[in-house]
Amino acid sequence: MPQPRTSQICLQDTPFYHCVSRCVRRSFLCGVDDYSGQSYEHRRGWVEDRLLFLTSVLAIDVCAYAVMSNHVHVVLHVNAEQAQAWSDEEVINRWHRLHKGTLLTQMFARGDTLTQGQLLTLDETIVEYRRRLHDISWLMRDLNEYIAREANKEDDCTGRFWEGRFKSQALLDESAVLACMAYVDLNPIRAKIAKTPETSKHTSIQKRTQAIKQNNNQPQQLMPFVGNHKGNMAQGIAFSLKDYCELVDATGRIIREDKRGYINPTQSPILKRLGLDDEQWLTLSTEFEQHFCYAAGGEIMMNQFKRHTGHQRLRGMGKARKLLQPA
């Protein structure tokens, strides 16, 4: 039975979430339809552009993404503090970049004089807009609705394009975040539509490697890697970008049905910091969705999330003990 979104997203426990949207009715998001022979490859650009535009407006960062033939993976970071710090004017201006707003918000944006009663109503609207601007459900809604309209227009049809609900997984600790990011970045390689991470079109790992090649350390549209933990460090992913790219590349090279493989003769620095061995990492980075449902992380974090969200049990607790405990 589907769970309410409040039991899947709890910012008290983590700001990191893995979300997946899948198409219905044999719809093709992109790629080539073997049945009709029609190519939908151009739709990959629609999804990537819209996703990165939305995160430039909302207080939500993209850590990783992969646009596949009939589904989209994203790893998101919710920055609630950023949304709370925005002025009322900033909130309304950002919301108007996505939606028309109300008559009162349009009057406010134009600088019209409002009555006391109108100002009270406006304040309530701003509170709601501020909440929506760091709400994952609103991001996924604005992404999926836009793509569905464009695809239906192109296909000259009506009706659902996406499944009714997107899948959401809370990533409760560093190990879960890094493993899920690698899992997402390596999706095209597992699907055999790309041979290396840097040639995986419309993925975050390709965007990161392109930035490195162009001597830009970090792509502006993605949440940055900020290196090892330090006091008063900038907000970002607390690992080295170089280490992460090397780890994803090494993992991608050994994804073969006939070979379990290994990472390196000497373990990757990231794996040492996470306390994971090679076998744990390979299982996590290639089978992440198989083992976890609504949340992923160490056993203590899983139990804490379970209490806060009112779950009686969480699938994946056994795997948390086995895969996300120090080796």
C-alpha positions as CSV (number, residue, x, y, z in Angstrom):
1,M,0.0,0.0,0.0
2,P,1.4,3.5,-0.9
3,Q,2.7,5.4,2.1
4,P,1.9,9.1,2.7
5,R,4.7,11.4,1.7
6,T,5.0,12.6,5.3
7,S,6.2,9.1,6.2
8,Q,8.9,9.1,3.5
9,I,10.4,12.6,3.9
10,C,11.6,13.8,7.3
11,L,14.0,16.8,7.2
12,Q,14.6,16.2,10.9
13,D,16.6,13.1,10.0
14,T,18.2,14.0,6.7
15,P,18.0,16.6,3.9
16,F,19.1,14.0,1.2
17,Y,16.6,12.0,-0.9
18,H,16.7,9.7,-3.9
19,C,13.6,10.1,-6.1
20,V,12.5,8.1,-9.1
21,S,9.7,8.8,-11.6
22,R,8.7,6.2,-14.2
23,C,6.6,6.5,-17.3
24,V,3.3,4.6,-18.0
25,R,1.4,3.2,-21.1
26,R,4.6,2.1,-22.9
27,S,5.6,5.7,-22.9
28,F,9.1,6.6,-24.0
29,L,10.8,9.3,-22.1
30,C,13.8,9.1,-24.5
31,G,15.7,6.6,-26.5
32,V,14.4,4.6,-29.5
33,D,11.1,2.8,-29.3
34,D,11.8,-0.7,-30.7
35,Y,8.1,-1.1,-31.6
36,S,7.7,2.0,-33.7
37,G,11.3,2.8,-34.5
38,Q,10.8,6.4,-33.4
39,S,13.6,8.2,-31.6
40,Y,12.7,10.1,-28.5
41,E,16.4,10.9,-27.6
42,H,15.8,14.7,-27.7
43,R,13.5,14.4,-24.6
44,R,16.6,13.7,-22.5
45,G,17.5,17.4,-22.9
46,W,14.0,18.5,-21.9
47,V,14.3,16.6,-18.6
48,E,17.9,17.7,-17.8
49,D,17.2,21.4,-18.7
50,R,14.0,21.5,-16.7
51,L,15.5,19.8,-13.7
52,L,18.4,22.1,-13.5
53,F,16.2,25.2,-14.1
54,L,13.9,24.1,-11.2
55,T,16.8,23.7,-8.8
56,S,18.1,27.2,-9.7
57,V,14.7,28.5,-8.5
58,L,14.0,26.3,-5.5
59,A,16.0,25.8,-2.3
60,I,16.8,22.3,-3.4
61,D,20.2,21.1,-4.8
62,V,20.8,18.3,-7.2
63,C,23.6,15.9,-6.1
64,A,23.1,13.3,-8.9
65,Y,20.8,12.5,-11.8
66,A,20.4,10.1,-14.7
67,V,17.8,10.4,-17.5
68,M,17.0,6.9,-18.7
69,S,14.7,5.5,-21.4
70,N,11.5,5.4,-19.3
71,H,12.5,6.8,-15.9
72,V,14.5,9.5,-14.2
73,H,16.7,9.2,-11.1
74,V,17.6,12.2,-9.0
75,V,19.5,12.6,-5.7
76,L,18.3,15.8,-4.0
77,H,19.4,18.0,-1.1
78,V,16.8,20.1,0.6
79,N,18.1,23.5,1.9
80,A,15.3,24.6,4.2
81,E,17.6,27.2,5.8
82,Q,18.1,28.9,2.5
83,A,14.3,29.2,1.9
84,Q,13.8,30.6,5.4
85,A,16.4,33.3,4.8
86,W,14.8,34.6,1.6
87,S,12.9,37.9,1.9
88,D,9.2,38.0,1.1
89,E,10.0,39.7,-2.3
90,E,12.5,37.0,-3.1
91,V,9.9,34.3,-2.3
92,I,7.3,35.8,-4.6
93,N,9.7,36.6,-7.4
94,R,11.0,33.0,-7.4
95,W,7.5,31.6,-7.3
96,H,6.5,33.7,-10.2
97,R,9.3,32.2,-12.3
98,L,7.3,28.9,-12.0
99,H,3.7,29.9,-11.6
100,K,1.4,32.9,-12.1
101,G,0.7,33.3,-8.4
102,T,-2.4,35.1,-7.2
103,L,-3.9,38.5,-7.9
104,L,-2.4,39.7,-4.6
105,T,1.1,38.4,-5.3
106,Q,1.0,40.0,-8.8
107,M,-0.1,43.3,-7.2
108,F,2.7,43.1,-4.7
109,A,5.3,42.3,-7.4
110,R,4.1,45.4,-9.3
111,G,4.5,47.6,-6.2
112,D,0.7,48.3,-5.9
113,T,-0.6,49.5,-2.5
114,L,-2.4,46.8,-0.6
115,T,-5.0,47.2,2.2
116,Q,-4.3,45.8,5.7
117,G,-6.6,42.8,5.0
118,Q,-4.9,42.1,1.7
119,L,-1.5,42.2,3.4
120,L,-2.7,39.6,5.9
121,T,-3.8,37.3,3.2
122,L,-0.6,38.0,1.3
123,D,1.5,37.0,4.4
124,E,-0.4,33.6,4.5
125,T,0.3,33.1,0.8
126,I,4.0,33.9,1.3
127,V,4.3,31.3,4.1
128,E,2.8,28.7,1.8
129,Y,5.1,29.6,-1.1
130,R,8.1,29.6,1.1
131,R,7.2,26.0,2.1
132,R,6.7,24.9,-1.5
133,L,10.0,26.4,-2.6
134,H,11.9,23.7,-0.5
135,D,9.3,20.9,-1.0
136,I,10.5,17.8,-3.0
137,S,6.9,17.0,-4.0
138,W,6.6,20.4,-5.7
139,L,9.9,20.0,-7.5
140,M,8.8,16.6,-8.9
141,R,5.4,17.9,-9.7
142,D,6.8,20.9,-11.7
143,L,9.3,18.6,-13.4
144,N,6.9,15.8,-14.4
145,E,3.9,18.1,-15.4
146,Y,6.1,20.1,-17.7
147,I,7.6,17.0,-19.4
148,A,4.2,15.3,-19.6
149,R,2.6,18.3,-21.4
150,E,5.5,18.5,-23.9
151,A,5.5,14.8,-24.6
152,N,1.7,14.6,-25.0
153,K,1.8,17.6,-27.3
154,E,4.5,15.8,-29.4
155,D,2.7,12.5,-29.3
156,D,-0.7,14.2,-30.1
157,C,-2.5,12.5,-27.2
158,T,-3.8,13.0,-23.8
159,G,-3.7,11.2,-20.5
160,R,-1.1,10.1,-18.0
161,F,2.5,10.1,-19.0
162,W,4.0,9.3,-15.5
163,E,3.1,6.9,-12.8
164,G,0.9,8.6,-10.2
165,R,3.5,8.8,-7.5
166,F,7.3,9.2,-7.6
167,K,9.4,6.9,-5.4
168,S,11.3,8.5,-2.6
169,Q,14.1,7.2,-0.4
170,A,15.6,9.0,2.5
171,L,19.4,8.8,2.6
172,L,20.3,8.9,6.2
173,D,24.1,9.0,6.3
174,E,27.2,9.6,4.2
175,S,27.5,6.0,3.1
176,A,23.9,6.0,1.8
177,V,24.3,9.3,0.0
178,L,27.6,8.3,-1.8
179,A,26.4,4.8,-2.6
180,C,23.1,6.1,-4.0
181,M,24.8,8.9,-6.0
182,A,27.1,6.2,-7.6
183,Y,24.1,4.0,-8.2
184,V,22.4,6.8,-10.1
185,D,25.5,7.9,-12.0
186,L,26.1,4.3,-13.1
187,N,22.6,3.6,-14.3
188,P,23.4,4.0,-18.0
189,I,26.4,1.6,-17.7
190,R,24.3,-1.1,-16.1
191,A,21.6,-0.5,-18.8
192,K,24.4,-0.9,-21.4
193,I,23.6,2.4,-23.1
194,A,27.0,3.8,-22.2
195,K,30.5,2.3,-21.8
196,T,32.1,4.8,-19.4
197,P,30.8,7.4,-16.9
198,E,32.1,10.3,-18.9
199,T,30.2,9.2,-22.0
200,S,26.9,8.6,-20.1
201,K,24.8,11.3,-21.7
202,H,22.5,13.5,-19.5
203,T,23.9,12.3,-16.2
204,S,25.5,14.3,-13.4
205,I,28.7,12.3,-13.6
206,Q,29.2,13.4,-17.2
207,K,28.5,17.1,-16.3
208,R,31.1,16.8,-13.4
209,T,33.7,15.2,-15.6
210,Q,33.1,17.8,-18.4
211,A,33.6,20.6,-15.8
212,I,36.9,19.0,-14.8
213,K,38.1,18.8,-18.4
214,Q,37.3,22.5,-18.9
215,N,39.3,23.4,-15.8
216,N,36.1,24.4,-14.0
217,N,36.3,22.5,-10.7
218,Q,32.6,22.2,-10.1
219,P,29.5,22.6,-12.4
220,Q,27.4,25.4,-11.0
221,Q,24.1,23.6,-11.4
222,L,25.1,20.7,-9.1
223,M,25.7,20.5,-5.4
224,P,29.5,20.8,-5.0
225,F,32.0,18.4,-3.4
226,V,33.8,20.4,-0.7
227,G,36.5,18.1,0.4
228,N,37.1,16.6,3.8
229,H,35.2,17.8,6.9
230,K,36.4,21.1,8.3
231,G,35.1,23.7,10.7
232,N,32.9,26.3,9.0
233,M,33.2,24.6,5.7
234,A,31.0,25.6,2.8
235,Q,27.8,23.7,2.3
236,G,28.3,20.7,0.0
237,I,29.2,17.0,-0.2
238,A,32.0,16.3,2.3
239,F,34.3,14.4,-0.1
240,S,36.8,15.2,-2.8
241,L,35.3,15.4,-6.3
242,K,38.4,13.7,-7.7
243,D,38.1,10.8,-5.3
244,Y,34.4,10.4,-6.2
245,C,34.9,10.5,-9.9
246,E,37.7,7.9,-9.7
247,L,35.6,5.7,-7.5
248,V,32.6,5.8,-9.9
249,D,35.0,5.2,-12.9
250,A,36.5,2.2,-11.1
251,T,33.1,0.8,-10.2
252,G,31.8,1.3,-13.7
253,R,34.6,-0.6,-15.2
254,I,33.9,-3.8,-13.2
255,I,30.1,-3.9,-13.7
256,R,29.9,-7.1,-15.7
257,E,27.5,-10.0,-15.4
258,D,30.4,-12.6,-15.5
259,K,32.8,-10.8,-13.1
260,R,32.4,-9.6,-9.6
261,G,35.7,-7.7,-9.8
262,Y,37.4,-5.4,-7.3
263,I,37.9,-1.6,-6.8
264,N,41.7,-1.2,-6.6
265,P,44.6,-3.1,-5.2
266,T,44.6,-0.4,-2.5
267,Q,41.2,0.6,-1.3
268,S,39.7,3.9,-2.5
269,P,40.2,6.8,0.0
270,I,36.4,7.4,0.1
271,L,35.8,3.8,1.0
272,K,38.3,4.0,3.8
273,R,36.5,7.1,5.2
274,L,33.1,5.4,5.0
275,G,34.5,2.2,6.6
276,L,33.2,0.0,3.7
277,D,35.0,-2.9,2.0
278,D,35.0,-3.5,-1.7
279,E,32.2,-6.1,-1.6
280,Q,29.9,-3.9,0.5
281,W,30.5,-1.0,-2.0
282,L,29.8,-3.0,-5.1
283,T,26.6,-4.3,-3.7
284,L,25.4,-0.9,-2.7
285,S,26.4,0.9,-5.9
286,T,24.8,-1.7,-8.2
287,E,21.8,-3.0,-6.2
288,F,20.8,0.0,-4.1
289,E,17.0,0.0,-5.0
290,Q,16.8,-3.8,-4.5
291,H,17.7,-3.6,-0.8
292,F,16.1,-0.4,0.5
293,C,12.6,1.0,0.2
294,Y,11.7,4.3,2.0
295,A,15.1,4.9,3.7
296,A,18.7,3.8,3.6
297,G,21.4,4.2,6.1
298,G,23.0,2.6,9.2
299,E,20.9,0.7,11.6
300,I,20.8,3.5,14.2
301,M,19.7,6.1,11.7
302,M,17.1,3.7,10.2
303,N,15.6,3.1,13.6
304,Q,15.5,6.9,14.3
305,F,13.8,7.6,11.0
306,K,11.3,4.8,11.7
307,R,10.3,6.5,15.0
308,H,10.1,10.0,13.5
309,T,7.9,8.9,10.5
310,G,5.7,6.4,12.4
311,H,6.6,3.3,10.5
312,Q,6.1,0.0,12.3
313,R,8.9,-1.5,10.3
314,L,11.2,-0.5,7.5
315,R,12.3,-2.9,4.7
316,G,16.1,-3.0,4.5
317,M,17.0,-3.1,8.2
318,G,18.9,-6.4,7.7
319,K,20.8,-5.0,4.7
320,A,21.6,-1.9,6.8
321,R,23.3,-4.0,9.3
322,K,25.2,-6.0,6.7
323,L,26.1,-3.3,4.1
324,L,26.2,0.0,6.0
325,Q,28.2,-1.0,9.0
326,P,32.0,-0.4,9.2
327,A,33.9,-3.3,7.6
